[in-house]
Amino acid sequence: MTTTTNAPAPPNPYLVLGAAIALPASGHVILGVPVRGLQFIFFMVILAWITAKIAPPDASFVGRHAGGFLIYALSILDAYKMARVRIAQWVHSARHGGDTAASSAQPDI
């Protein structure tokens, strides 16, 4: 017996990417994992502060806060990857009618 669930489509990965670029953690909020976004913001601030303290005084703004920018870039990639994975899972489940048991069963040899 096959049961199909009509799950709503997850957010567009490009929307999530644009939001994550525009505002830190907003991509994670759109995906429904705001705590993960807050964790990224926390580490962004901490590493930006640390690099600001150890960077030479003649370094540029980006150089003084390089740790925060690194975490910011990683948060953008993380949000986009999560969105892409959710879309792929949604397409796969829609294509196979939501029946995961039939797709994982091995044929008898």
Secondary structure, DSSP 8 states (H G I E B T S, - for coil): ------------HHHHHHHHHHSTTHHHHHHT-HHHHHHHHHHHHHHHHHHHHHS-TTS-HHHHTHHHHHHHHHHHHHHHHHHHHHHHHHHHHHHTTT-HHHHH-----
